[in-house]
């Protein structure tokens, strides 16, 4: 929900640092208590081994200096994924993948509803990802694909486009062949 938190998560993932998080917006007592406990007035707050490291500015300085994991006295997590690796994995989860607002059974916008109707009309087998449930994927995919809007349809790992492109392909008779591969 917050740009600073998003940047923090991206930096930690980029440096393959395993981490946990707590949504401070979910508990006002914890939010205020942590400010008092840490004597740090802003969020996000980064802790390593129970000690306050600081906020995003400190993490950025650490990244500029080099090995963030070593500075935090933690080992990098070989299994941790960067955002780009995660996006590639999601895009290639199935042959046809739709990134949309909501789910096919309950679209949350008219464009998503329309593209689902088109795919269903063609009896397409596809996987769907609800971008409203994951802000990091939502923002990251816009950059990764260089496509600023949703829904986004991928076939064989390649961006086909959004609703307008899919409609054009359907009108031109190309969509059915592309979906069947």
SVG drawing of the C-alpha trace seen along z (x, -y; Angstrom):
<svg xmlns="http://www.w3.org/2000/svg" viewBox="-19 -10 49 36">
<polyline fill="none" stroke="black" stroke-width="0.4" points="0.0,0.0 3.0,-2.3 5.7,-3.2 8.4,-3.0 7.3,0.4 7.2,1.6 10.7,0.4 11.9,2.0 10.4,5.4 11.9,5.1 15.4,4.3 15.2,7.2 14.1,9.6 16.8,8.3 19.4,9.1 17.7,12.5 17.1,11.8 14.3,13.8 12.0,11.7 8.7,11.5 6.4,8.6 3.6,7.2 0.9,4.9 1.0,2.0 -2.2,0.6 -4.1,3.7 -3.3,2.8 -3.1,-0.8 -1.9,0.2 1.1,2.1 1.7,-0.8 2.0,-3.4 3.7,-1.1 6.4,-0.2 7.1,-3.9 7.7,-4.3 9.6,-1.1 12.0,-1.8 12.2,-5.6 11.8,-5.6 8.8,-7.7 8.3,-6.3 7.6,-3.1 8.7,-0.8 11.1,0.2 13.6,2.9 14.8,5.2 17.5,7.9 17.9,10.4 15.7,8.2 17.6,5.0 16.3,2.0 18.3,1.3 16.3,-1.7 14.1,-2.5 14.3,-2.5 16.9,-5.2 19.3,-3.1 18.6,0.0 19.3,-2.0 22.7,-3.1 23.5,0.5 22.7,1.5 25.0,-1.2 27.8,0.0 27.5,3.6 26.5,6.9 23.3,6.1 23.1,9.6 26.6,9.3 25.8,5.9 22.6,7.3 24.6,10.3 22.3,12.8 22.8,15.3 21.2,14.7 18.4,17.1 19.3,19.0 15.6,19.8 14.4,16.2 13.1,14.9 13.6,11.5 10.5,9.8 11.5,10.4 12.0,14.1 8.6,14.3 6.9,12.5 8.5,14.9 7.3,17.8 3.7,16.5 3.7,15.7 4.8,19.2 2.6,21.0 0.4,22.2 0.4,21.8 -2.2,19.1 -2.2,16.7 -4.5,13.8 -3.6,11.1 -6.9,9.4 -8.8,7.5 -10.6,10.2 -11.0,13.8 -12.8,15.3 -15.7,16.3 -15.9,12.8 -14.3,10.1 -13.8,6.8 -13.9,4.6 -15.7,4.5 -12.6,5.0 -11.6,8.1 -15.2,9.4 -15.1,8.9 -11.8,10.7 -12.9,13.6 -16.1,13.9 -14.0,13.9 -11.7,16.6 -14.6,18.7 -16.4,18.3 -13.3,19.9 -13.2,22.6 -9.6,21.6 -7.7,23.3 -6.0,20.6 -4.8,19.6 -5.8,16.3 -4.0,14.1 -5.9,11.5 -3.6,8.5 -5.7,6.8 -4.4,9.3 -0.7,8.5 0.4,4.9 4.0,5.9 3.0,8.1 0.5,5.5 3.1,2.7 6.0,4.9 4.1,6.4 3.4,2.9 7.1,2.3 8.1,5.8 5.6,5.8 5.8,2.1 2.0,2.3 0.3,-0.1 -3.2,1.4 -5.0,4.6 -6.1,7.1 -3.0,8.5 -3.1,11.8 0.1,13.9 0.4,16.9 3.5,19.0 5.2,16.5 4.7,13.6 2.4,10.6 -0.5,10.6 -2.0,7.4 -5.1,6.2 -8.8,6.3 -8.6,4.1 -5.9,6.3 -7.7,9.5 -11.0,8.1 -9.1,7.2 -7.6,10.7 -11.0,12.2 -12.5,10.0 -9.7,10.9 -10.0,14.7 -6.5,15.0 -7.4,15.5 -8.8,19.1 -5.6,20.3 -3.4,18.6 -5.3,20.0 -5.2,23.6 -1.4,23.2"/>
</svg>
